[in-house]
C-alpha cells in the first residue's frame, strides 16, 4: 500500500466509522499524512576545513554554524 492508498483508506474509514474519539484520531492521521514529507540530508565534508556542503542542494555553510537544518533547502541534517 502506498501513501495515497493509505490516505484514501483513512478518509473512507473516517466517513464510515462512528464515535467521536475514533473520528478525531482518523482526522489527525489524515492531517499528518497530507503534510509534505520532510527532506533529510547530511552535511558533506568536501575537504574545506571551514565549510560543509548540503548533500541535497549543494549549499555551503560554515562548520561552526552548527545548524540542524540547511538554510537554503530546509533539509533536516541527520547525524
NUZAGU-879928 format. One line per field, with one value per atom (N, C-alpha, C): residue in one letter; atom name; z, y, x. Coordinates in Angstrom, 3 decimals, decimal comma, padded with zeros to 6 digits. Layout:
resn	c(a;...)
name	c(CA;...)
w	c(Z;...)
v	c(Y;...)
u	c(X;...)
***
This chain:
resn	c(x;x;x;x;x;x;x;x;x;x;x;x;x;x;x;x;x;x;x;x;x;x;x;x;x;x;x;x;x;x;x;x;x;x;x;x;x;x;x;x;x;x;x;x;x;x;x;x;x;x;x;x;x;x;x;x;x;x;x;x;x;x;x;x;x;x;x;x;x;x;x;x;x;x;x;x;x;x;x;x;x;x;x;x;x;x;x;x;x;x;x;x;x;x;x;x;x;x;x;x;x;x;x;x;x;x;x;x;x;x;x;x;x;x;x;x;x;x;x;x;x;x;x;x;x;x;x;x;x;x;x;x;x;x;x;x;x;x;x;x;x;x;x;x;x;x;x;x;x;x;x;x;x;x;x;x;x;x;x;x;x;x;x;x;x;x;x;x;x;x;x;x;x;x;x;x;x;x;x;x;x;x;x;x;x;x;x;x;x;x;x;x;x;x;x;x;x;x;x;x;x;x;x;x;x;x;x;x;x;x;x;x;x;x;x;x;x;x;x;x;x;x;x;x;x;x;x;x;x;x;x;x;x;x;x;x;x)
name	c(N;CA;C;N;CA;C;N;CA;C;N;CA;C;N;CA;C;N;CA;C;N;CA;C;N;CA;C;N;CA;C;N;CA;C;N;CA;C;N;CA;C;N;CA;C;N;CA;C;N;CA;C;N;CA;C;N;CA;C;N;CA;C;N;CA;C;N;CA;C;N;CA;C;N;CA;C;N;CA;C;N;CA;C;N;CA;C;N;CA;C;N;CA;C;N;CA;C;N;CA;C;N;CA;C;N;CA;C;N;CA;C;N;CA;C;N;CA;C;N;CA;C;N;CA;C;N;CA;C;N;CA;C;N;CA;C;N;CA;C;N;CA;C;N;CA;C;N;CA;C;N;CA;C;N;CA;C;N;CA;C;N;CA;C;N;CA;C;N;CA;C;N;CA;C;N;CA;C;N;CA;C;N;CA;C;N;CA;C;N;CA;C;N;CA;C;N;CA;C;N;CA;C;N;CA;C;N;CA;C;N;CA;C;N;CA;C;N;CA;C;N;CA;C;N;CA;C;N;CA;C;N;CA;C;N;CA;C;N;CA;C;N;CA;C;N;CA;C;N;CA;C;N;CA;C;N;CA;C;N;CA;C;N;CA;C;N;CA;C;N;CA;C;N;CA;C)
w	c(000,000;000,000;000,000;-000,897;-000,925;-000,102;-000,028;000,794;000,362;-000,940;-001,443;-001,117;-001,252;-000,930;000,563;001,401;002,847;003,219;002,613;002,879;002,446;001,311;000,822;001,783;002,275;003,219;004,530;005,029;006,254;006,079;004,939;004,684;004,604;003,975;003,890;005,287;006,110;007,464;008,307;008,131;008,893;008,604;007,353;006,986;007,446;007,525;007,831;009,321;010,073;011,487;012,337;013,469;014,395;015,666;016,422;017,666;017,519;018,392;018,323;018,417;019,346;019,524;018,293;017,707;016,506;015,348;015,143;014,042;014,251;015,498;015,797;015,512;015,928;015,684;014,189;013,435;011,989;011,326;011,779;011,231;011,481;012,658;012,963;012,066;011,842;010,978;009,545;009,070;007,717;007,577;008,545;008,516;008,474;009,290;009,316;007,980;007,356;006,092;004,921;005,037;003,950;003,934;004,989;005,056;004,156;003,524;002,708;003,583;003,018;003,774;003,967;005,152;005,481;004,775;004,072;003,448;004,537;004,341;005,272;004,485;005,091;004,396;005,330;004,808;005,570;005,134;006,064;005,707;005,162;004,051;003,399;003,669;004,042;004,198;002,817;002,235;000,884;000,897;002,055;002,144;002,622;002,592;003,089;004,610;005,356;006,814;007,491;006,754;007,373;006,863;005,819;005,213;005,129;005,223;004,922;003,734;003,026;001,861;002,075;001,811;001,907;000,769;001,088;000,051;-000,790;-000,389;-001,144;-002,169;-001,779;-002,687;-002,988;-002,295;-002,557;-001,830;-000,960;-000,223;000,710;000,766;001,627;002,902;004,035;005,325;006,179;006,992;007,895;008,903;009,095;010,030;011,446;011,808;013,189;013,396;012,325;012,418;013,249;013,193;013,989;013,838;012,601;012,343;012,017;012,454;012,185;010,862;010,257;009,008;007,995;006,727;005,676;005,512;005,572;005,437;004,065;003,059;001,695;001,377;001,589;001,183;002,343;003,584;004,751;005,148;004,502;004,845;006,281;007,002;008,357;008,238;008,872;008,750;009,815;009,340;010,224;010,654;011,745;012,205;011,543)
v	c(-001,173;000,000;001,236;002,162;003,382;004,479;005,635;006,746;007,207;007,327;007,785;006,789;005,503;004,475;004,479;004,644;004,692;005,908;007,038;008,255;008,083;007,476;007,218;006,295;005,273;004,335;005,031;005,886;006,620;007,537;008,213;009,090;008,290;007,128;006,252;005,825;005,367;004,931;006,064;007,261;008,417;008,670;008,468;008,689;007,547;006,338;005,162;004,831;005,109;004,737;005,790;005,340;006,235;006,352;007,354;007,572;008,771;009,723;010,972;010,744;009,901;009,674;009,024;008,072;007,394;008,369;009,163;010,128;011,194;011,609;012,600;012,034;010,792;010,149;010,006;009,608;009,466;010,829;011,863;013,208;013,671;013,361;013,733;012,978;011,687;010,886;011,405;011,769;012,299;013,607;014,490;015,772;015,553;014,629;014,346;013,794;012,931;012,321;013,281;014,320;015,284;016,302;016,349;017,268;016,749;017,658;017,187;016,522;015,532;014,830;015,736;015,662;016,458;015,871;016,732;016,291;016,011;014,977;014,649;014,602;015,125;015,169;015,019;015,251;015,158;016,297;016,775;017,710;016,886;017,294;016,594;017,357;016,614;017,187;017,183;018,364;018,450;018,786;018,662;018,932;020,336;021,239;022,602;022,563;022,954;022,840;023,745;024,700;025,616;025,465;024,665;024,595;023,168;023,028;021,793;022,074;021,029;021,170;020,305;020,874;020,127;019,114;017,847;016,824;016,911;017,721;017,855;018,988;020,131;021,293;021,877;021,415;021,922;023,203;023,679;024,918;024,718;025,720;025,660;026,444;025,856;026,509;026,385;027,388;027,379;026,238;025,443;024,302;024,729;025,919;026,371;026,917;026,963;027,428;026,464;025,169;024,120;024,146;024,136;024,152;022,752;022,456;021,154;021,141;022,318;022,439;023,221;022,853;023,623;024,935;026,076;027,364;027,585;026,876;027,089;026,191;024,872;023,961;023,446;023,681;023,281;021,817;021,078;019,666;019,524;018,552;018,244;017,395;017,851;017,166;016,088;014,845;013,699;013,601;012,967;012,796;011,617)
u	c(000,851;000,000;000,897;000,606;001,393;000,707;001,340;000,845;-000,544;-000,775;-002,068;-003,173;-002,893;-003,884;-004,216;-003,199;-003,427;-004,265;-003,976;-004,738;-006,195;-006,414;-007,766;-008,526;-007,866;-008,490;-008,857;-007,971;-008,264;-009,473;-009,549;-010,694;-011,993;-011,931;-013,108;-013,552;-012,614;-012,944;-013,517;-012,985;-013,482;-014,955;-015,363;-016,765;-017,669;-017,163;-017,986;-018,074;-017,008;-016,984;-017,695;-018,181;-018,869;-018,051;-018,324;-017,593;-016,676;-016,866;-016,107;-014,596;-014,158;-012,714;-012,094;-012,804;-012,296;-012,194;-013,233;-013,231;-012,155;-011,945;-010,914;-009,522;-009,290;-007,990;-007,730;-008,751;-008,584;-008,344;-009,027;-008,816;-007,385;-006,850;-005,465;-004,493;-004,747;-003,874;-003,916;-005,102;-005,245;-004,474;-004,619;-003,907;-002,398;-001,900;-000,465;000,020;-000,768;-000,341;-000,442;-001,254;-001,385;-000,248;000,553;001,694;002,811;003,564;004,692;005,743;006,400;007,441;008,651;009,237;010,420;011,642;012,379;013,627;014,650;015,438;016,513;017,811;018,867;020,140;021,311;022,485;023,732;024,643;025,436;026,495;027,650;028,200;029,308;030,604;031,636;032,971;033,615;033,778;034,347;035,833;036,470;037,896;038,223;037,264;037,467;037,331;038,372;038,331;037,298;036,732;035,780;034,347;034,138;032,807;032,286;030,968;030,245;029,353;028,949;028,081;026,840;025,660;024,401;024,347;024,066;024,011;022,735;021,761;020,517;020,577;021,132;021,098;022,468;023,524;024,871;025,224;024,329;024,588;025,777;026,660;027,834;027,558;027,909;027,688;028,944;029,198;030,341;030,179;031,208;031,153;030,811;031,181;030,971;029,563;028,775;027,397;026,546;026,857;026,211;024,687;024,206;022,773;022,259;021,043;020,429;019,678;019,468;018,737;019,557;019,423;020,076;019,312;020,010;019,339;018,709;019,187;018,668;017,469;017,583;016,512;015,669;016,119;015,340;015,479;016,378;016,550;017,050;016,475;016,931;018,188;019,260;020,539;020,686;020,742;020,913;022,362;022,598;023,985;024,616)
***
